[in-house]
Amino acid sequence: MLLLILSYVGGFLTILSPCILPVLPFVFAKADQPFYKSGLPLLLGMAFTFALASVLAVVGGSWFVQASQWGRWIALVLLTLFALSLISPSYLEHLLTPLTRWGSQLSESQRNARTPAASFVIGVATGLLWAPCAGPILGLILTGAAIQESPWRSALLLLAYAFGAGSSMALALMAGGKFFGRMKNYMRAESGVKKILGFAILAGVLVIAFNLDRTVLTRISRLQTENVEHKLLDLFGPAPVSIPEQREMPELRGATLWLNSSPLSKKDLLGKVVLIDFWTYSCINCLRTLPYVKAWAQKYKDQGLMVIGVHTPEFAFEKDPENVRRAVKDLGISYPVALDNDYIIWSAFENQYWPAHYFVDRKGDIRHHHFGEGNYEESEKVLQELLGEEATKEPLVKVEASGSQAPGDFRQIASYETYVGYLRAENMKTEPPLKADEPQKYSPPVNLRLNEWGLSGVWQVGPQDALLVTAPGKIIYRFHARDLHLVLGSDSQKEVRFRVLLNGKAPGADRGVDVAPDGSGVIRGHRLYQLIRQKSSGPVPDKTFEIEFFDPGVRAYAFTFG
């Protein structure tokens, strides 16, 4: 129930986000009509269509991605006709009969109080086009759907989010009705107001058609509502950072395999302080917390601390036991690791995040939570409190991490996790348009804006990744951060050669740990690769990253930054 309310509040806050600007003209076009017979049907059509389209995009597969592209262009044509009918209904009717007559009817038929259907049609078109800036609350909902939670639950949360957005737009619509009423009196001509609205709708159509709502406006939005949403999740989210009342730790049933240990039960752990660490080996946030988790496991093991890693995969390759076994060895993890491939332990803990730490006392009760990176001193003090008086006298650990496990420079990050697979891809710029699940030759993207990226060569883009069908092939990304990582892998046992360029040149001293100064490197296995680590101590500017692969069969999954 609480997450349902948070979803509604997150949607309500979208009125403060610039990403709402392109669709506001579609809504305000009905501001001069009775709300219950015009504005309300429009907002209902928008809310239901957005919720349905969003949940199908996550669970429906490639067929829906392709269908939604057709629906998007149909909606753009419909709203263009609607706009032109507002600007010049008589001229357009002669030019495009009978389609224009339908567009004109969408704006005029609301004079018939018994016919709210036309407004509902405009709402459906708006719902197909609306791309809200993905803040933490919407991200939580979509992640839940992507990791195979109930689609009905995800649909309900998305509907609550859409109704929240509709509620704030309803208030704006009511206020807009009064404003446009005053404009009519001032301009002494209703047609003048309609022309202004028509041009505003055309501007919105252009913004959406060129994906500016998903690129430029998304960047601005992070300064608007993201901090507010983070605070709401911290205060009221489904799993707060600390739990004032203890609850019993769930059983650790459902693991497909245990590494570094025989299977452990809750009974086996009684009398010990337990730290449960939900992680996955290609997650950059998990990797950056790992040095602290390993240090705690080593320092406090003789005082009764047992660390258990629960490896819950995000990508398909992370379900492969050999991949996880290799990662555990390479990362120097000696404590028990349970492979939770079916999300059974994850669901038992009602977990939502990577990484997630659960602190369990000697009686088997969860006493504290922490999600994400940071607050390491607080987490260690919780462990000391649970371990007893002797542990509280110990100095806190000092960690010196390097490579991909080194702390990120969060003050300089203006680029955020970007998925390459079509289910969650954002800001992707392809020419020709994306063809899901089929090989397609793409031209190198040009004039990339910040956080836009694209492919070059013959790639097959799937739900979770992009596969290079024939070599060579490139991925190009315009980013702003100190570090750039890319989750990569290969279908074959052969090494895949690559070369990295930064602003068209070899990275030199700004190379990541997986790249030579001349930009060369090889892919060995599925994992996260650190490709750029800029050494400048001052502010970093926007830069263009390019990686070229010289062998086929490589798969690219996700960019992360630090």
C-alpha positions in Angstrom: 0.0 0.0 0.0 2.8 2.4 0.9 4.6 1.8 -2.5 1.2 2.4 -4.2 1.0 5.8 -2.5 4.7 6.6 -3.3 4.0 5.7 -7.0 1.1 8.2 -7.0 3.2 10.9 -5.4 6.1 10.2 -7.9 3.6 10.7 -10.7 2.2 13.9 -9.1 5.7 15.4 -9.0 6.1 15.1 -12.8 4.3 18.4 -13.2 7.6 19.9 -11.9 9.7 18.0 -14.4 10.6 19.5 -17.9 9.7 16.2 -19.5 6.0 17.0 -19.0 6.4 20.1 -21.2 5.9 18.5 -24.7 2.5 17.0 -23.7 1.1 19.9 -21.8 -0.2 21.6 -25.0 -2.2 18.5 -25.8 -3.8 18.8 -22.4 -4.4 22.5 -22.4 -6.0 22.3 -25.8 -9.1 21.2 -23.8 -8.8 23.8 -21.1 -11.8 25.8 -22.5 -14.1 22.8 -22.4 -16.1 21.4 -19.3 -13.5 19.4 -17.3 -15.7 16.3 -16.5 -16.7 15.9 -20.2 -13.5 16.9 -21.8 -10.4 17.2 -19.6 -11.2 14.2 -17.4 -11.6 11.7 -20.3 -8.4 13.0 -21.9 -6.4 12.4 -18.6 -8.0 9.0 -18.1 -7.1 7.9 -21.6 -3.5 9.1 -21.1 -3.2 7.4 -17.7 -4.5 4.0 -18.8 -2.6 4.0 -22.1 0.7 5.0 -20.4 0.4 2.3 -17.7 -0.6 -0.4 -20.2 2.2 0.5 -22.7 4.8 0.7 -20.0 4.1 -2.7 -18.4 3.8 -4.4 -21.9 7.2 -2.8 -22.9 8.8 -4.5 -19.9 7.1 -7.9 -20.1 5.8 -8.1 -23.7 9.1 -8.6 -25.5 10.2 -7.4 -28.9 6.8 -7.7 -30.6 5.5 -4.9 -28.4 8.5 -2.7 -29.0 7.9 -2.9 -32.7 4.2 -2.4 -32.3 4.7 0.6 -30.0 6.9 2.3 -32.6 3.9 2.1 -35.1 1.6 3.4 -32.4 3.9 6.3 -31.6 4.0 7.5 -35.2 0.2 7.1 -35.6 -0.2 9.2 -32.4 2.2 11.9 -33.8 0.2 12.1 -37.1 -3.1 12.3 -35.2 -1.9 15.1 -32.9 -0.4 16.9 -35.9 -3.8 16.9 -37.6 -5.4 18.0 -34.3 -2.9 20.9 -34.2 -3.5 21.9 -37.8 -7.2 21.8 -37.3 -6.8 24.3 -34.5 -4.6 26.6 -36.6 -6.6 26.6 -39.8 -9.5 24.2 -39.9 -11.0 25.4 -43.1 -7.8 25.3 -45.2 -6.8 21.9 -43.8 -10.2 20.4 -44.4 -9.9 21.1 -48.1 -6.3 19.9 -48.2 -6.6 16.6 -46.4 -10.3 15.6 -46.5 -11.5 13.4 -44.9 -8.7 12.9 -42.4 -8.6 16.6 -41.4 -12.3 16.6 -40.8 -11.7 14.0 -38.1 -8.9 16.1 -36.7 -11.2 19.1 -36.6 -13.9 17.0 -34.9 -11.4 16.1 -32.2 -11.3 19.8 -31.2 -14.9 20.7 -32.0 -17.0 17.7 -31.0 -16.6 18.5 -27.3 -19.2 21.1 -27.7 -21.6 18.2 -27.7 -21.6 17.5 -23.9 -22.7 13.9 -24.4 -19.5 13.0 -26.5 -16.3 12.8 -24.4 -14.9 10.1 -26.7 -12.8 12.4 -28.8 -11.0 13.7 -25.7 -10.4 10.1 -24.7 -8.8 9.5 -28.1 -6.5 12.5 -27.6 -5.6 11.1 -24.2 -4.8 7.7 -25.7 -2.5 9.4 -28.2 -0.8 11.4 -25.5 -0.3 8.3 -23.3 1.5 6.6 -26.2 3.9 9.6 -26.6 4.5 10.6 -23.0 8.0 9.8 -21.8 8.3 10.9 -18.2 11.8 11.6 -16.9 12.7 8.3 -15.1 13.2 9.3 -11.5 14.0 6.9 -8.6 10.3 6.0 -8.0 9.5 5.2 -11.6 12.9 3.3 -11.8 11.9 1.2 -8.8 8.6 0.2 -10.4 10.2 -0.7 -13.8 13.0 -2.6 -12.2 10.4 -4.6 -10.2 8.7 -5.5 -13.5 12.0 -6.3 -15.2 13.1 -8.8 -12.5 9.9 -10.8 -13.0 7.7 -9.5 -10.2 3.9 -9.9 -10.8 3.0 -7.9 -14.0 -0.4 -7.1 -12.4 1.4 -5.5 -9.4 3.6 -3.5 -11.8 0.6 -2.5 -13.8 -1.2 -1.3 -10.7 1.9 0.8 -9.6 2.3 2.2 -13.1 -1.4 3.1 -13.1 -1.0 4.9 -9.7 2.0 6.8 -11.1 0.0 7.8 -14.2 -3.0 8.9 -12.1 -0.6 10.9 -9.9 0.6 12.7 -13.1 -3.0 13.1 -14.2 -4.0 14.6 -10.9 -1.4 17.3 -11.1 -2.3 18.0 -14.7 -5.9 18.2 -13.8 -5.1 21.0 -11.3 -3.1 22.7 -14.1 -5.9 22.2 -16.5 -8.5 23.8 -14.2 -6.1 26.7 -13.6 -5.4 26.8 -17.4 -9.1 27.1 -18.1 -9.4 30.3 -16.2 -6.2 31.6 -17.8 -7.4 30.8 -21.3 -10.8 32.4 -20.5 -9.0 35.6 -19.7 -6.9 35.3 -22.9 -10.0 35.1 -25.0 -11.5 38.2 -23.4 -8.2 40.0 -23.9 -7.7 38.9 -27.5 -11.4 39.1 -28.3 -11.2 36.1 -30.5 -11.4 32.5 -29.6 -9.6 31.6 -32.9 -6.5 33.4 -31.7 -6.2 31.3 -28.6 -6.7 28.1 -30.7 -3.9 29.2 -33.0 -1.5 29.6 -30.1 -2.5 26.2 -28.8 -2.1 24.7 -32.3 1.4 26.0 -32.6 2.2 24.8 -29.1 1.0 21.3 -30.0 3.1 21.3 -33.2 6.1 22.2 -31.1 5.4 19.3 -28.7 5.1 16.9 -31.6 8.5 18.0 -32.9 10.1 17.7 -29.5 8.8 14.1 -29.2 9.5 13.1 -32.8 13.2 14.1 -32.4 13.4 12.5 -28.9 14.3 15.8 -27.3 11.9 14.8 -24.4 14.1 11.8 -23.7 17.5 13.6 -24.0 17.6 17.3 -23.3 14.7 17.5 -21.0 15.7 14.3 -19.2 19.0 16.0 -18.3 17.3 19.1 -16.9 14.8 17.0 -14.9 17.4 15.5 -12.7 17.8 18.9 -11.1 14.1 19.2 -10.5 12.5 16.2 -8.8 15.1 13.4 -8.3 16.3 14.7 -4.9 12.7 14.9 -3.7 12.0 11.4 -4.9 15.1 10.0 -3.2 14.1 11.6 0.1 10.6 10.2 -0.2 12.0 6.7 -0.8 14.4 7.1 2.1 11.6 8.1 4.4 8.7 5.9 3.2 10.1 3.4 0.7 9.4 -0.3 0.8 12.6 -0.9 2.7 13.9 1.9 4.8 17.6 2.2 5.7 17.1 1.2 9.3 14.3 -0.8 10.9 13.3 0.4 14.4 11.6 -2.9 15.1 13.3 -6.2 14.5 11.9 -8.9 12.3 12.9 -12.5 11.8 15.3 -13.3 9.0 13.8 -15.4 6.3 15.1 -18.9 5.6 17.9 -19.1 3.0 16.1 -21.7 0.9 16.0 -21.7 -2.9 19.7 -21.3 -3.8 20.7 -23.2 -6.9 24.3 -23.6 -5.7 26.5 -22.6 -2.8 30.1 -21.5 -3.2 32.8 -21.6 -0.5 30.4 -23.5 1.8 27.8 -26.3 2.0 24.2 -25.0 2.1 23.4 -23.0 5.2 20.1 -22.7 7.0 18.8 -20.1 9.5 19.3 -22.7 12.2 23.0 -23.0 11.3 23.5 -19.3 11.8 21.9 -18.9 15.3 24.5 -17.5 17.7 26.3 -15.6 15.0 26.0 -12.1 13.8 25.2 -12.3 10.1 25.6 -9.8 7.3 23.5 -10.8 4.2 24.9 -9.0 1.1 22.7 -9.1 -2.0 25.0 -8.5 -5.0 25.7 -9.4 -8.6 29.2 -9.5 -10.0 28.7 -7.1 -13.0 27.1 -4.4 -10.8 29.5 -1.4 -10.4 27.8 -0.4 -7.1 28.2 -3.9 -5.7 31.9 -4.0 -6.8 32.6 -0.7 -5.0 31.1 -1.9 -1.7 32.9 -5.2 -1.9 36.2 -4.1 -0.4 34.4 -3.1 2.8 32.4 -6.3 3.0 35.5 -8.4 2.6 37.4 -6.3 5.2 34.5 -6.7 7.7 34.4 -10.5 7.1 38.1 -10.8 7.7 38.3 -8.5 10.7 35.3 -9.7 12.7 35.2 -13.4 11.9 36.8 -14.4 15.2 34.2 -12.3 17.1 31.2 -14.2 15.6 30.5 -12.4 12.3 29.4 -14.5 9.3 29.1 -12.8 5.9 26.9 -14.5 3.3 26.8 -13.2 -0.2 23.5 -13.8 -2.1 24.3 -13.5 -5.8 21.0 -12.6 -7.5 21.6 -12.1 -11.3 20.5 -9.1 -13.3 21.6 -10.5 -16.7 21.3 -14.0 -18.1 25.1 -14.6 -18.2 25.2 -14.0 -14.4 23.1 -17.2 -14.0 26.0 -19.3 -15.3 27.6 -21.0 -12.2 31.0 -21.1 -13.9 30.9 -17.3 -14.5 30.0 -16.7 -10.9 32.6 -19.1 -9.6 35.3 -17.4 -11.7 34.2 -14.0 -10.5 34.2 -15.1 -6.8 37.7 -16.3 -7.2 39.0 -13.3 -9.2 37.4 -10.9 -6.6 39.0 -12.7 -3.7 35.7 -13.6 -1.9 36.3 -16.4 0.7 32.9 -16.2 2.6 29.9 -18.3 1.5 28.0 -17.2 -1.6 24.5 -18.5 -2.4 23.5 -18.4 -6.1 19.9 -17.1 -6.1 19.2 -17.6 -9.8 15.4 -17.9 -9.3 15.1 -14.8 -7.0 13.7 -17.0 -4.2 15.9 -15.5 -1.4 15.5 -12.1 -2.9 11.7 -12.4 -2.7 11.8 -13.8 0.8 13.7 -10.7 2.0 11.4 -8.5 -0.1 14.5 -6.9 -1.5 14.6 -4.3 -4.2 18.2 -3.2 -4.6 21.8 -4.2 -5.6 23.7 -3.9 -3.4 21.6 -4.5 -0.2 22.9 -5.3 3.2 20.8 -6.9 6.0 22.3 -7.0 9.5 21.1 -10.0 11.6 21.7 -10.4 15.3 22.6 -13.6 17.1 18.9 -14.6 17.7 18.2 -14.5 13.9 16.4 -11.1 13.8 17.1 -8.5 11.2 18.1 -5.3 13.0 19.3 -3.0 10.2 19.2 -2.4 6.5 21.4 -0.4 4.1 21.0 -0.1 0.4 23.5 1.1 -2.2 26.9 2.5 -1.6 28.2 4.7 1.2 27.6 5.0 4.9 30.3 2.5 5.6 31.1 3.8 9.0 27.5 3.6 10.1 27.3 0.0 8.8 30.4 -1.1 10.6 29.2 0.5 13.8 26.0 -1.5 13.5 28.1 -4.7 13.2 30.1 -3.7 16.2 26.9 -3.1 18.3 25.5 -6.5 17.3 28.9 -8.3 18.0 29.2 -6.8 21.5 31.3 -4.6 23.7 34.7 -5.9 22.6 34.0 -5.2 19.0 32.9 -1.6 19.7 36.4 -0.8 21.0 37.9 -1.8 17.6 39.0 1.0 15.2 37.0 1.1 11.9 38.5 -0.5 8.9 40.5 1.5 6.4 40.0 0.5 2.8 42.2 1.3 -0.2 40.4 0.1 -3.3 41.6 0.3 -6.9 40.3 -0.3 -10.4 36.6 -0.8 -10.7 36.3 -1.1 -7.0 37.6 2.4 -6.3 35.0 4.9 -5.1 33.3 7.0 -7.7 33.6 10.7 -8.0 29.9 11.4 -7.6 30.3 15.2 -7.7 31.2 15.0 -11.4 28.7 12.4 -12.6 26.2 13.7 -15.1 25.8 10.4 -17.0 23.8 7.5 -15.5 23.4 3.8 -15.9 22.4 3.1 -19.5 21.1 -0.3 -20.8 22.0 -1.4 -24.3 19.1 -3.9 -24.7 15.9 -2.5 -26.1 13.7 -3.2 -23.0 15.4 -0.4 -20.9 17.5 1.5 -23.5 17.3 5.3 -23.3 18.8 8.0 -25.4 19.7 5.6 -28.2 20.3 7.3 -31.5 20.3 4.8 -34.4 20.2 5.2 -38.2 18.2 3.5 -39.6 15.7 3.0 -36.8 16.2 0.2 -34.4 15.1 -3.3 -35.6 14.5 -5.4 -32.5 15.9 -9.0 -32.4 17.1 -8.9 -36.0 20.5 -8.1 -37.5 20.7 -4.6 -38.8 23.5 -2.4 -40.2 23.7 0.9 -38.4 25.5 4.0 -39.5 27.8 5.8 -37.0 25.8 8.4 -35.0 26.7 12.0 -35.5 26.3 15.2 -33.5 25.6 13.3 -30.2 24.3 15.3 -27.3 25.2 14.5 -23.7 24.1 11.0 -22.8 23.1 10.0 -26.3 24.7 7.0 -27.8 24.5 4.7 -30.8 25.9 1.7 -32.7 27.9 1.4 -35.9 28.1 -1.8 -37.9 25.9 -4.9 -38.0 24.3 -5.5 -34.6 21.4 -7.5 -33.3 19.7 -5.7 -30.4 17.9 -8.0 -28.0 15.9 -7.4 -24.8 19.1 -7.3 -22.6 22.0 -6.7 -24.9 23.3 -5.9 -28.4 25.2 -8.6 -30.3 27.9 -7.8 -32.9 27.0 -10.0 -35.8 29.9 -9.1 -38.1 33.1 -7.2 -37.4 34.1 -4.5 -37.1 31.5 -2.7 -35.1 31.4 0.3 -32.7 29.5 1.8 -29.8 29.8 5.6 -29.4 28.6 7.4 -26.2 28.7 11.1 -25.3 29.2 11.2 -21.5 30.2 13.3 -18.5 31.9 11.4 -15.6 35.4 10.5 -14.4 35.0 6.8 -15.0 33.2 4.8 -17.7 32.5 1.1 -17.4 30.8 -1.3 -19.9 29.4 -4.8 -19.1 30.7 -7.0 -22.0 30.9 -10.6 -22.9 31.5 -13.0 -25.8 29.5 -16.1 -26.9 32.7 -17.9 -27.9 35.7 -18.9 -25.9 37.9 -16.8 -28.1 39.2 -13.4 -27.0 37.6 -10.4 -28.6 39.9 -7.5 -29.5 38.9 -3.9 -29.1 40.2 -0.4 -29.2 39.0 2.6 -27.1 39.2 6.2 -28.2 38.4 9.3 -26.1 37.5 12.4 -28.1 39.0 10.6 -31.1 42.4 9.8 -29.5 44.0 7.0 -27.5 43.1 7.4 -23.8 46.8 7.4 -22.6 46.8 8.1 -18.9 43.0 8.3 -18.8 42.7 4.6 -19.6 40.8 2.2 -17.4 42.3 -0.9 -15.8 41.1 -3.1 -18.7 42.7 -0.9 -21.4 46.3 -0.3 -22.5 47.5 3.3 -23.0 47.1 3.0 -26.8 43.4 2.1 -26.2 43.8 -1.6 -27.0 42.2 -4.4 -25.0 40.6 -7.9 -25.1 37.4 -9.3 -23.7 37.8 -12.5 -21.7 34.5 -13.6 -20.2 31.3 -11.8 -19.2 31.9 -9.1 -16.7 32.2 -5.3 -16.1 35.1 -3.7 -17.9 36.6 -0.4 -16.7 37.5 1.4 -19.9 38.0 5.0 -18.9 39.5 6.4 -15.6 40.4 10.1 -16.1 43.3 11.3 -14.0 42.6 15.0 -14.1 42.0 16.5 -10.6 39.8 19.3 -12.0 36.3 19.3 -13.4 35.8 16.9 -16.3 34.1 18.2 -19.5 31.7 16.3 -21.8 33.6 13.8 -23.9 32.9 11.3 -26.6 33.8 7.7 -25.9 34.2 5.2 -28.7 34.9 1.5 -28.6 35.6 -0.5 -31.7 35.4 -4.4 -31.8 37.6 -6.3 -34.3 36.0 -9.7 -33.8 32.3 -10.7 -34.0 30.3 -12.3 -31.2 30.7 -9.6 -28.5 27.7 -8.7 -26.4 27.2 -5.3 -24.8 24.8 -5.0 -21.8 25.1 -1.7 -19.9 27.1 1.4 -19.3 27.9 2.6 -15.8 29.8 5.6 -14.6 31.8 6.8 -11.6 
